[in-house]
Amino acid sequence: MTGRVEARLIYGTPEFEIMQGGDFVRCAVSGAPIPLEALNYWSVELQEAYASGELMTKRWLETHK
């Protein structure tokens, strides 16, 4: 993703709002870049994005012990 700009979002239900334009966000668990058009998983509660459903579940389990 060289030359791309990281976006800043507000994660809502069922959509997100773009606060600062960009091409991608970072996965809160893996740090991997997620293109906005591929962003399907996020937490409204924690306001963070995830690269996959598995990573979203991992984070949920970590924060809901």
PQR file of N, CA, C, O and H, with PARSE charges and radii, in Angstrom:
ATOM      1  N   MET A   1       0.828  -1.193   0.000 -0.4000 1.5000
ATOM      2  CA  MET A   1       0.000   0.000   0.000 -0.0000 2.0000
ATOM      3  C   MET A   1       0.872   1.257   0.000  0.5500 1.7000
ATOM      4  O   MET A   1       0.486   2.280   0.565 -0.5500 1.4000
ATOM      5  N   THR A   2       2.007   1.185  -0.612 -0.4000 1.5000
ATOM      6  CA  THR A   2       2.904   2.326  -0.657 -0.0000 2.0000
ATOM      7  C   THR A   2       2.235   3.510  -1.332  0.5500 1.7000
ATOM      8  O   THR A   2       1.581   3.352  -2.363 -0.5500 1.4000
ATOM      9  H   THR A   2       2.321   0.354  -1.071  0.4000 1.0000
ATOM     10  N   GLY A   3       2.395   4.699  -0.754 -0.4000 1.5000
ATOM     11  CA  GLY A   3       1.825   5.902  -1.334 -0.0000 2.0000
ATOM     12  C   GLY A   3       0.370   6.124  -1.011  0.5500 1.7000
ATOM     13  O   GLY A   3      -0.235   7.081  -1.494 -0.5500 1.4000
ATOM     14  H   GLY A   3       2.927   4.827   0.083  0.4000 1.0000
ATOM     15  N   ARG A   4      -0.196   5.269  -0.215 -0.4000 1.5000
ATOM     16  CA  ARG A   4      -1.606   5.415   0.151 -0.0000 2.0000
ATOM     17  C   ARG A   4      -1.723   6.138   1.483  0.5500 1.7000
ATOM     18  O   ARG A   4      -0.773   6.195   2.264 -0.5500 1.4000
ATOM     19  H   ARG A   4       0.295   4.491   0.177  0.4000 1.0000
ATOM     20  N   VAL A   5      -2.902   6.687   1.725 -0.4000 1.5000
ATOM     21  CA  VAL A   5      -3.153   7.480   2.924 -0.0000 2.0000
ATOM     22  C   VAL A   5      -4.087   6.718   3.858  0.5500 1.7000
ATOM     23  O   VAL A   5      -5.095   6.162   3.423 -0.5500 1.4000
ATOM     24  H   VAL A   5      -3.674   6.640   1.090  0.4000 1.0000
ATOM     25  N   GLU A   6      -3.743   6.699   5.149 -0.4000 1.5000
ATOM     26  CA  GLU A   6      -4.589   6.036   6.136 -0.0000 2.0000
ATOM     27  C   GLU A   6      -5.775   6.931   6.480  0.5500 1.7000
ATOM     28  O   GLU A   6      -5.603   8.111   6.787 -0.5500 1.4000
ATOM     29  H   GLU A   6      -2.924   7.151   5.502  0.4000 1.0000
ATOM     30  N   ALA A   7      -6.964   6.371   6.426 -0.4000 1.5000
ATOM     31  CA  ALA A   7      -8.200   7.104   6.726 -0.0000 2.0000
ATOM     32  C   ALA A   7      -8.488   7.066   8.223  0.5500 1.7000
ATOM     33  O   ALA A   7      -7.983   6.205   8.942 -0.5500 1.4000
ATOM     34  H   ALA A   7      -7.104   5.413   6.176  0.4000 1.0000
ATOM     35  N   ARG A   8      -9.303   8.007   8.678 -0.4000 1.5000
ATOM     36  CA  ARG A   8      -9.801   8.016  10.059 -0.0000 2.0000
ATOM     37  C   ARG A   8     -11.323   7.925   9.976  0.5500 1.7000
ATOM     38  O   ARG A   8     -11.977   8.705   9.283 -0.5500 1.4000
ATOM     39  H   ARG A   8      -9.713   8.707   8.093  0.4000 1.0000
ATOM     40  N   LEU A   9     -11.866   6.946  10.707 -0.4000 1.5000
ATOM     41  CA  LEU A   9     -13.296   6.670  10.627 -0.0000 2.0000
ATOM     42  C   LEU A   9     -13.950   6.716  11.998  0.5500 1.7000
ATOM     43  O   LEU A   9     -13.289   6.561  13.025 -0.5500 1.4000
ATOM     44  H   LEU A   9     -11.335   6.313  11.270  0.4000 1.0000
ATOM     45  N   ILE A  10     -15.252   6.930  11.999 -0.4000 1.5000
ATOM     46  CA  ILE A  10     -16.086   6.688  13.174 -0.0000 2.0000
ATOM     47  C   ILE A  10     -16.924   5.472  12.812  0.5500 1.7000
ATOM     48  O   ILE A  10     -17.662   5.481  11.827 -0.5500 1.4000
ATOM     49  H   ILE A  10     -15.790   7.056  11.166  0.4000 1.0000
ATOM     50  N   TYR A  11     -16.800   4.421  13.625 -0.4000 1.5000
ATOM     51  CA  TYR A  11     -17.481   3.163  13.345 -0.0000 2.0000
ATOM     52  C   TYR A  11     -18.855   3.162  13.992  0.5500 1.7000
ATOM     53  O   TYR A  11     -18.981   3.294  15.209 -0.5500 1.4000
ATOM     54  H   TYR A  11     -16.200   4.414  14.426  0.4000 1.0000
ATOM     55  N   GLY A  12     -19.877   3.014  13.173 -0.4000 1.5000
ATOM     56  CA  GLY A  12     -21.254   3.002  13.648 -0.0000 2.0000
ATOM     57  C   GLY A  12     -21.938   1.702  13.276  0.5500 1.7000
ATOM     58  O   GLY A  12     -21.302   0.756  12.811 -0.5500 1.4000
ATOM     59  H   GLY A  12     -19.775   2.907  12.184  0.4000 1.0000
ATOM     60  N   THR A  13     -23.245   1.671  13.490 -0.4000 1.5000
ATOM     61  CA  THR A  13     -24.058   0.507  13.155 -0.0000 2.0000
ATOM     62  C   THR A  13     -25.125   0.948  12.175  0.5500 1.7000
ATOM     63  O   THR A  13     -25.932   1.803  12.539 -0.5500 1.4000
ATOM     64  H   THR A  13     -23.762   2.440  13.867  0.4000 1.0000
ATOM     65  N   PRO A  14     -25.189   0.442  10.988 -0.5600 1.5000
ATOM     66  CA  PRO A  14     -24.365  -0.597  10.381  0.2800 2.0000
ATOM     67  C   PRO A  14     -23.270  -0.047   9.475  0.5500 1.7000
ATOM     68  O   PRO A  14     -22.660  -0.815   8.730 -0.5500 1.4000
ATOM     69  N   GLU A  15     -23.006   1.238   9.513 -0.4000 1.5000
ATOM     70  CA  GLU A  15     -22.036   1.851   8.606 -0.0000 2.0000
ATOM     71  C   GLU A  15     -20.985   2.618   9.383  0.5500 1.7000
ATOM     72  O   GLU A  15     -21.105   2.823  10.590 -0.5500 1.4000
ATOM     73  H   GLU A  15     -23.502   1.861  10.118  0.4000 1.0000
ATOM     74  N   PHE A  16     -19.947   3.040   8.662 -0.4000 1.5000
ATOM     75  CA  PHE A  16     -18.931   3.900   9.256 -0.0000 2.0000
ATOM     76  C   PHE A  16     -18.959   5.257   8.570  0.5500 1.7000
ATOM     77  O   PHE A  16     -19.421   5.385   7.436 -0.5500 1.4000
ATOM     78  H   PHE A  16     -19.850   2.874   7.681  0.4000 1.0000
ATOM     79  N   GLU A  17     -18.462   6.261   9.266 -0.4000 1.5000
ATOM     80  CA  GLU A  17     -18.404   7.624   8.736 -0.0000 2.0000
ATOM     81  C   GLU A  17     -16.940   8.003   8.552  0.5500 1.7000
ATOM     82  O   GLU A  17     -16.128   7.816   9.459 -0.5500 1.4000
ATOM     83  H   GLU A  17     -18.087   6.157  10.188  0.4000 1.0000
ATOM     84  N   ILE A  18     -16.606   8.528   7.395 -0.4000 1.5000
ATOM     85  CA  ILE A  18     -15.230   8.933   7.111 -0.0000 2.0000
ATOM     86  C   ILE A  18     -14.997  10.329   7.665  0.5500 1.7000
ATOM     87  O   ILE A  18     -15.627  11.294   7.233 -0.5500 1.4000
ATOM     88  H   ILE A  18     -17.266   8.681   6.659  0.4000 1.0000
ATOM     89  N   MET A  19     -14.085  10.427   8.627 -0.4000 1.5000
ATOM     90  CA  MET A  19     -13.741  11.711   9.241 -0.0000 2.0000
ATOM     91  C   MET A  19     -12.560  12.361   8.530  0.5500 1.7000
ATOM     92  O   MET A  19     -12.509  13.582   8.382 -0.5500 1.4000
ATOM     93  H   MET A  19     -13.574   9.643   8.978  0.4000 1.0000
ATOM     94  N   GLN A  20     -11.612  11.536   8.093 -0.4000 1.5000
ATOM     95  CA  GLN A  20     -10.460  12.006   7.329 -0.0000 2.0000
ATOM     96  C   GLN A  20     -10.276  11.035   6.179  0.5500 1.7000
ATOM     97  O   GLN A  20     -10.060   9.842   6.392 -0.5500 1.4000
ATOM     98  H   GLN A  20     -11.653  10.545   8.214  0.4000 1.0000
ATOM     99  N   GLY A  21     -10.360  11.545   4.968 -0.4000 1.5000
ATOM    100  CA  GLY A  21     -10.282  10.693   3.787 -0.0000 2.0000
ATOM    101  C   GLY A  21      -8.979   9.930   3.697  0.5500 1.7000
ATOM    102  O   GLY A  21      -7.945  10.376   4.194 -0.5500 1.4000
ATOM    103  H   GLY A  21     -10.535  12.514   4.795  0.4000 1.0000
ATOM    104  N   GLY A  22      -9.039   8.789   3.065 -0.4000 1.5000
ATOM    105  CA  GLY A  22      -7.870   7.954   2.864 -0.0000 2.0000
ATOM    106  C   GLY A  22      -8.261   6.702   2.110  0.5500 1.7000
ATOM    107  O   GLY A  22      -9.405   6.536   1.686 -0.5500 1.4000
ATOM    108  H   GLY A  22      -9.879   8.426   2.661  0.4000 1.0000
ATOM    109  N   ASP A  23      -7.287   5.827   1.954 -0.4000 1.5000
ATOM    110  CA  ASP A  23      -7.482   4.613   1.175 -0.0000 2.0000
ATOM    111  C   ASP A  23      -7.688   3.364   2.023  0.5500 1.7000
ATOM    112  O   ASP A  23      -8.242   2.374   1.547 -0.5500 1.4000
ATOM    113  H   ASP A  23      -6.357   5.962   2.299  0.4000 1.0000
ATOM    114  N   PHE A  24      -7.238   3.408   3.292 -0.4000 1.5000
ATOM    115  CA  PHE A  24      -7.275   2.211   4.123 -0.0000 2.0000
ATOM    116  C   PHE A  24      -7.313   2.583   5.601  0.5500 1.7000
ATOM    117  O   PHE A  24      -7.084   3.732   5.979 -0.5500 1.4000
ATOM    118  H   PHE A  24      -6.787   4.213   3.678  0.4000 1.0000
ATOM    119  N   VAL A  25      -7.610   1.576   6.427 -0.4000 1.5000
ATOM    120  CA  VAL A  25      -7.469   1.666   7.885 -0.0000 2.0000
ATOM    121  C   VAL A  25      -6.613   0.474   8.306  0.5500 1.7000
ATOM    122  O   VAL A  25      -6.410  -0.451   7.520 -0.5500 1.4000
ATOM    123  H   VAL A  25      -7.796   0.643   6.120  0.4000 1.0000
ATOM    124  N   ARG A  26      -6.115   0.492   9.526 -0.4000 1.5000
ATOM    125  CA  ARG A  26      -5.287  -0.608  10.024 -0.0000 2.0000
ATOM    126  C   ARG A  26      -6.097  -1.528  10.928  0.5500 1.7000
ATOM    127  O   ARG A  26      -6.919  -1.080  11.728 -0.5500 1.4000
ATOM    128  H   ARG A  26      -6.279   1.245  10.164  0.4000 1.0000
ATOM    129  N   CYS A  27      -5.846  -2.814  10.781 -0.4000 1.5000
ATOM    130  CA  CYS A  27      -6.465  -3.801  11.660 -0.0000 2.0000
ATOM    131  C   CYS A  27      -5.918  -3.599  13.071  0.5500 1.7000
ATOM    132  O   CYS A  27      -4.705  -3.513  13.263 -0.5500 1.4000
ATOM    133  H   CYS A  27      -5.178  -3.178  10.132  0.4000 1.0000
ATOM    134  N   ALA A  28      -6.805  -3.523  14.048 -0.4000 1.5000
ATOM    135  CA  ALA A  28      -6.406  -3.296  15.438 -0.0000 2.0000
ATOM    136  C   ALA A  28      -5.656  -4.489  16.028  0.5500 1.7000
ATOM    137  O   ALA A  28      -4.928  -4.329  17.007 -0.5500 1.4000
ATOM    138  H   ALA A  28      -7.790  -3.592  13.892  0.4000 1.0000
ATOM    139  N   VAL A  29      -5.818  -5.666  15.461 -0.4000 1.5000
ATOM    140  CA  VAL A  29      -5.170  -6.866  15.993 -0.0000 2.0000
ATOM    141  C   VAL A  29      -3.858  -7.156  15.267  0.5500 1.7000
ATOM    142  O   VAL A  29      -2.828  -7.354  15.911 -0.5500 1.4000
ATOM    143  H   VAL A  29      -6.410  -5.797  14.666  0.4000 1.0000
ATOM    144  N   SER A  30      -3.887  -7.182  13.944 -0.4000 1.5000
ATOM    145  CA  SER A  30      -2.705  -7.574  13.162 -0.0000 2.0000
ATOM    146  C   SER A  30      -1.873  -6.402  12.663  0.5500 1.7000
ATOM    147  O   SER A  30      -0.699  -6.571  12.333 -0.5500 1.4000
ATOM    148  H   SER A  30      -4.724  -7.021  13.421  0.4000 1.0000
ATOM    149  N   GLY A  31      -2.470  -5.217  12.604 -0.4000 1.5000
ATOM    150  CA  GLY A  31      -1.768  -4.064  12.044 -0.0000 2.0000
ATOM    151  C   GLY A  31      -1.788  -4.020  10.524  0.5500 1.7000
ATOM    152  O   GLY A  31      -1.234  -3.101   9.920 -0.5500 1.4000
ATOM    153  H   GLY A  31      -3.424  -5.080  12.872  0.4000 1.0000
ATOM    154  N   ALA A  32      -2.420  -5.005   9.904 -0.4000 1.5000
ATOM    155  CA  ALA A  32      -2.485  -5.070   8.442 -0.0000 2.0000
ATOM    156  C   ALA A  32      -3.368  -3.953   7.892  0.5500 1.7000
ATOM    157  O   ALA A  32      -4.384  -3.611   8.496 -0.5500 1.4000
ATOM    158  H   ALA A  32      -2.869  -5.752  10.394  0.4000 1.0000
ATOM    159  N   PRO A  33      -2.984  -3.382   6.747 -0.5600 1.5000
ATOM    160  CA  PRO A  33      -3.843  -2.377   6.124  0.2800 2.0000
ATOM    161  C   PRO A  33      -5.088  -3.033   5.526  0.5500 1.7000
ATOM    162  O   PRO A  33      -5.011  -4.114   4.944 -0.5500 1.4000
ATOM    163  N   ILE A  34      -6.231  -2.370   5.677 -0.4000 1.5000
ATOM    164  CA  ILE A  34      -7.499  -2.858   5.133 -0.0000 2.0000
ATOM    165  C   ILE A  34      -8.034  -1.784   4.191  0.5500 1.7000
ATOM    166  O   ILE A  34      -8.391  -0.699   4.650 -0.5500 1.4000
ATOM    167  H   ILE A  34      -6.294  -1.491   6.150  0.4000 1.0000
ATOM    168  N   PRO A  35      -8.099  -2.057   2.883 -0.5600 1.5000
ATOM    169  CA  PRO A  35      -8.686  -1.072   1.971  0.2800 2.0000
ATOM    170  C   PRO A  35     -10.129  -0.775   2.393  0.5500 1.7000
ATOM    171  O   PRO A  35     -10.855  -1.684   2.795 -0.5500 1.4000
ATOM    172  N   LEU A  36     -10.541   0.480   2.303 -0.4000 1.5000
ATOM    173  CA  LEU A  36     -11.893   0.841   2.742 -0.0000 2.0000
ATOM    174  C   LEU A  36     -12.963   0.027   2.031  0.5500 1.7000
ATOM    175  O   LEU A  36     -13.979  -0.320   2.634 -0.5500 1.4000
ATOM    176  H   LEU A  36      -9.951   1.218   1.975  0.4000 1.0000
ATOM    177  N   GLU A  37     -12.747  -0.281   0.755 -0.4000 1.5000
ATOM    178  CA  GLU A  37     -13.753  -1.047   0.013 -0.0000 2.0000
ATOM    179  C   GLU A  37     -13.840  -2.499   0.485  0.5500 1.7000
ATOM    180  O   GLU A  37     -14.799  -3.194   0.149 -0.5500 1.4000
ATOM    181  H   GLU A  37     -11.921   0.001   0.266  0.4000 1.0000
ATOM    182  N   ALA A  38     -12.852  -2.969   1.260 -0.4000 1.5000
ATOM    183  CA  ALA A  38     -12.860  -4.336   1.780 -0.0000 2.0000
ATOM    184  C   ALA A  38     -13.174  -4.388   3.275  0.5500 1.7000
ATOM    185  O   ALA A  38     -13.169  -5.469   3.864 -0.5500 1.4000
ATOM    186  H   ALA A  38     -12.073  -2.404   1.533  0.4000 1.0000
ATOM    187  N   LEU A  39     -13.444  -3.247   3.894 -0.4000 1.5000
ATOM    188  CA  LEU A  39     -13.694  -3.194   5.335 -0.0000 2.0000
ATOM    189  C   LEU A  39     -15.085  -3.736   5.654  0.5500 1.7000
ATOM    190  O   LEU A  39     -16.095  -3.136   5.287 -0.5500 1.4000
ATOM    191  H   LEU A  39     -13.448  -2.369   3.415  0.4000 1.0000
ATOM    192  N   ASN A  40     -15.127  -4.873   6.340 -0.4000 1.5000
ATOM    193  CA  ASN A  40     -16.391  -5.514   6.702 -0.0000 2.0000
ATOM    194  C   ASN A  40     -16.566  -5.721   8.198  0.5500 1.7000
ATOM    195  O   ASN A  40     -17.682  -5.956   8.663 -0.5500 1.4000
ATOM    196  H   ASN A  40     -14.306  -5.360   6.639  0.4000 1.0000
ATOM    197  N   TYR A  41     -15.476  -5.637   8.960 -0.4000 1.5000
ATOM    198  CA  TYR A  41     -15.527  -5.958  10.386 -0.0000 2.0000
ATOM    199  C   TYR A  41     -14.970  -4.812  11.214  0.5500 1.7000
ATOM    200  O   TYR A  41     -13.864  -4.334  10.962 -0.5500 1.4000
ATOM    201  H   TYR A  41     -14.570  -5.446   8.583  0.4000 1.0000
ATOM    202  N   TRP A  42     -15.753  -4.369  12.217 -0.4000 1.5000
ATOM    203  CA  TRP A  42     -15.288  -3.340  13.140 -0.0000 2.0000
ATOM    204  C   TRP A  42     -16.089  -3.406  14.423  0.5500 1.7000
ATOM    205  O   TRP A  42     -17.143  -4.038  14.491 -0.5500 1.4000
ATOM    206  H   TRP A  42     -16.651  -4.758  12.421  0.4000 1.0000
ATOM    207  N   SER A  43     -15.562  -2.733  15.446 -0.4000 1.5000
ATOM    208  CA  SER A  43     -16.243  -2.654  16.737 -0.0000 2.0000
ATOM    209  C   SER A  43     -16.711  -1.228  16.967  0.5500 1.7000
ATOM    210  O   SER A  43     -15.909  -0.294  16.970 -0.5500 1.4000
ATOM    211  H   SER A  43     -14.706  -2.219  15.391  0.4000 1.0000
ATOM    212  N   VAL A  44     -18.013  -1.068  17.160 -0.4000 1.5000
ATOM    213  CA  VAL A  44     -18.566   0.239  17.509 -0.0000 2.0000
ATOM    214  C   VAL A  44     -18.103   0.597  18.919  0.5500 1.7000
ATOM    215  O   VAL A  44     -17.744   1.743  19.188 -0.5500 1.4000
ATOM    216  H   VAL A  44     -18.664  -1.827  17.158  0.4000 1.0000
ATOM    217  N   GLU A  45     -18.113  -0.382  19.811 -0.4000 1.5000
ATOM    218  CA  GLU A  45     -17.724  -0.174  21.209 -0.0000 2.0000
ATOM    219  C   GLU A  45     -16.272   0.287  21.340  0.5500 1.7000
ATOM    220  O   GLU A  45     -15.988   1.244  22.060 -0.5500 1.4000
ATOM    221  H   GLU A  45     -18.404  -1.313  19.593  0.4000 1.0000
ATOM    222  N   LEU A  46     -15.356  -0.387  20.649 -0.4000 1.5000
ATOM    223  CA  LEU A  46     -13.928  -0.082  20.766 -0.0000 2.0000
ATOM    224  C   LEU A  46     -13.432   0.897  19.708  0.5500 1.7000
ATOM    225  O   LEU A  46     -12.313   1.400  19.801 -0.5500 1.4000
ATOM    226  H   LEU A  46     -15.587  -1.165  20.065  0.4000 1.0000
ATOM    227  N   GLN A  47     -14.265   1.170  18.698 -0.4000 1.5000
ATOM    228  CA  GLN A  47     -13.908   2.069  17.601 -0.0000 2.0000
ATOM    229  C   GLN A  47     -12.611   1.633  16.925  0.5500 1.7000
ATOM    230  O   GLN A  47     -11.658   2.404  16.812 -0.5500 1.4000
ATOM    231  H   GLN A  47     -15.174   0.761  18.621  0.4000 1.0000
ATOM    232  N   GLU A  48     -12.600   0.361  16.473 -0.4000 1.5000
ATOM    233  CA  GLU A  48     -11.443  -0.170  15.770 -0.0000 2.0000
ATOM    234  C   GLU A  48     -11.884  -1.158  14.696  0.5500 1.7000
ATOM    235  O   GLU A  48     -12.963  -1.746  14.769 -0.5500 1.4000
ATOM    236  H   GLU A  48     -13.374  -0.266  16.565  0.4000 1.0000
ATOM    237  N   ALA A  49     -11.022  -1.323  13.697 -0.4000 1.5000
ATOM    238  CA  ALA A  49     -11.304  -2.165  12.535 -0.0000 2.0000
ATOM    239  C   ALA A  49     -10.548  -3.485  12.631  0.5500 1.7000
ATOM    240  O   ALA A  49      -9.541  -3.594  13.330 -0.5500 1.4000
ATOM    241  H   ALA A  49     -10.145  -0.845  13.638  0.4000 1.0000
ATOM    242  N   TYR A  50     -11.061  -4.496  11.905 -0.4000 1.5000
ATOM    243  CA  TYR A  50     -10.445  -5.818  11.895 -0.0000 2.0000
ATOM    244  C   TYR A  50     -10.380  -6.339  10.464  0.5500 1.7000
ATOM    245  O   TYR A  50     -11.278  -6.090   9.660 -0.5500 1.4000
ATOM    246  H   TYR A  50     -11.879  -4.407  11.336  0.4000 1.0000
ATOM    247  N   ALA A  51      -9.303  -7.068  10.155 -0.4000 1.5000
ATOM    248  CA  ALA A  51      -9.093  -7.590   8.810 -0.0000 2.0000
ATOM    249  C   ALA A  51      -9.954  -8.812   8.507  0.5500 1.7000
ATOM    250  O   ALA A  51     -10.157  -9.148   7.340 -0.5500 1.4000
ATOM    251  H   ALA A  51      -8.574  -7.271  10.808  0.4000 1.0000
ATOM    252  N   SER A  52     -10.464  -9.483   9.545 -0.4000 1.5000
ATOM    253  CA  SER A  52     -11.283 -10.681   9.317 -0.0000 2.0000
ATOM    254  C   SER A  52     -12.218 -10.914  10.497  0.5500 1.7000
ATOM    255  O   SER A  52     -12.059 -10.324  11.566 -0.5500 1.4000
ATOM    256  H   SER A  52     -10.299  -9.210  10.493  0.4000 1.0000
ATOM    257  N   GLY A  53     -13.179 -11.773  10.281 -0.4000 1.5000
ATOM    258  CA  GLY A  53     -14.087 -12.153  11.350 -0.0000 2.0000
ATOM    259  C   GLY A  53     -13.366 -12.878  12.476  0.5500 1.7000
ATOM    260  O   GLY A  53     -13.721 -12.727  13.645 -0.5500 1.4000
ATOM    261  H   GLY A  53     -13.308 -12.253   9.413  0.4000 1.0000
ATOM    262  N   GLU A  54     -12.348 -13.669  12.125 -0.4000 1.5000
ATOM    263  CA  GLU A  54     -11.576 -14.385  13.132 -0.0000 2.0000
ATOM    264  C   GLU A  54     -10.835 -13.416  14.049  0.5500 1.7000
ATOM    265  O   GLU A  54     -10.804 -13.609  15.265 -0.5500 1.4000
ATOM    266  H   GLU A  54     -12.059 -13.791  11.175  0.4000 1.0000
ATOM    267  N   LEU A  55     -10.234 -12.371  13.466 -0.4000 1.5000
ATOM    268  CA  LEU A  55      -9.518 -11.377  14.270 -0.0000 2.0000
ATOM    269  C   LEU A  55     -10.483 -10.559  15.119  0.5500 1.7000
ATOM    270  O   LEU A  55     -10.158 -10.188  16.247 -0.5500 1.4000
ATOM    271  H   LEU A  55     -10.259 -12.214  12.479  0.4000 1.0000
ATOM    272  N   MET A  56     -11.659 -10.280  14.586 -0.4000 1.5000
ATOM    273  CA  MET A  56     -12.674  -9.562  15.359 -0.0000 2.0000
ATOM    274  C   MET A  56     -13.089 -10.393  16.581  0.5500 1.7000
ATOM    275  O   MET A  56     -13.216  -9.861  17.683 -0.5500 1.4000
ATOM    276  H   MET A  56     -11.923 -10.582  13.670  0.4000 1.0000
ATOM    277  N   THR A  57     -13.297 -11.692  16.378 -0.4000 1.5000
ATOM    278  CA  THR A  57     -13.670 -12.580  17.479 -0.0000 2.0000
ATOM    279  C   THR A  57     -12.550 -12.670  18.511  0.5500 1.7000
ATOM    280  O   THR A  57     -12.810 -12.656  19.714 -0.5500 1.4000
ATOM    281  H   THR A  57     -13.194 -12.124  15.482  0.4000 1.0000
ATOM    282  N   LYS A  58     -11.306 -12.762  18.046 -0.4000 1.5000
ATOM    283  CA  LYS A  58     -10.161 -12.809  18.962 -0.0000 2.0000
ATOM    284  C   LYS A  58     -10.135 -11.570  19.853  0.5500 1.7000
ATOM    285  O   LYS A  58      -9.952 -11.680  21.065 -0.5500 1.4000
ATOM    286  H   LYS A  58     -11.094 -12.773  17.069  0.4000 1.0000
ATOM    287  N   ARG A  59     -10.318 -10.406  19.262 -0.4000 1.5000
ATOM    288  CA  ARG A  59     -10.304  -9.155  20.033 -0.0000 2.0000
ATOM    289  C   ARG A  59     -11.477  -9.102  21.008  0.5500 1.7000
ATOM    290  O   ARG A  59     -11.318  -8.663  22.147 -0.5500 1.4000
ATOM    291  H   ARG A  59     -10.467 -10.317  18.277  0.4000 1.0000
ATOM    292  N   TRP A  60     -12.657  -9.547  20.565 -0.4000 1.5000
ATOM    293  CA  TRP A  60     -13.833  -9.552  21.442 -0.0000 2.0000
ATOM    294  C   TRP A  60     -13.573 -10.425  22.666  0.5500 1.7000
ATOM    295  O   TRP A  60     -13.897 -10.036  23.788 -0.5500 1.4000
ATOM    296  H   TRP A  60     -12.786  -9.903  19.640  0.4000 1.0000
ATOM    297  N   LEU A  61     -12.990 -11.607  22.453 -0.4000 1.5000
ATOM    298  CA  LEU A  61     -12.690 -12.508  23.568 -0.0000 2.0000
ATOM    299  C   LEU A  61     -11.676 -11.886  24.527  0.5500 1.7000
ATOM    300  O   LEU A  61     -11.785 -12.063  25.740 -0.5500 1.4000
ATOM    301  H   LEU A  61     -12.727 -11.923  21.542  0.4000 1.0000
ATOM    302  N   GLU A  62     -10.692 -11.160  23.996 -0.4000 1.5000
ATOM    303  CA  GLU A  62      -9.687 -10.492  24.837 -0.0000 2.0000
ATOM    304  C   GLU A  62     -10.303  -9.396  25.703  0.5500 1.7000
ATOM    305  O   GLU A  62      -9.856  -9.168  26.828 -0.5500 1.4000
ATOM    306  H   GLU A  62     -10.604 -11.016  23.010  0.4000 1.0000
ATOM    307  N   THR A  63     -11.307  -8.732  25.193 -0.4000 1.5000
ATOM    308  CA  THR A  63     -11.866  -7.571  25.894 -0.0000 2.0000
ATOM    309  C   THR A  63     -13.129  -7.880  26.693  0.5500 1.7000
ATOM    310  O   THR A  63     -13.658  -7.003  27.376 -0.5500 1.4000
ATOM    311  H   THR A  63     -11.670  -8.918  24.280  0.4000 1.0000
ATOM    312  N   HIS A  64     -13.613  -9.108  26.614 -0.4000 1.5000
ATOM    313  CA  HIS A  64     -14.843  -9.481  27.323 -0.0000 2.0000
ATOM    314  C   HIS A  64     -14.632 -10.710  28.204  0.5500 1.7000
ATOM    315  O   HIS A  64     -15.407 -11.665  28.149 -0.5500 1.4000
ATOM    316  H   HIS A  64     -13.184  -9.821  26.060  0.4000 1.0000
ATOM    317  N   LYS A  65     -13.590 -10.676  29.003 -0.4000 1.5000
ATOM    318  CA  LYS A  65     -13.297 -11.796  29.916 -0.0000 2.0000
ATOM    319  C   LYS A  65     -14.093 -11.665  31.182  0.5500 1.7000
ATOM    320  O   LYS A  65     -13.983 -12.510  32.071 -0.5500 1.4000
ATOM    321  H   LYS A  65     -12.961  -9.900  29.048  0.4000 1.0000
TER
END
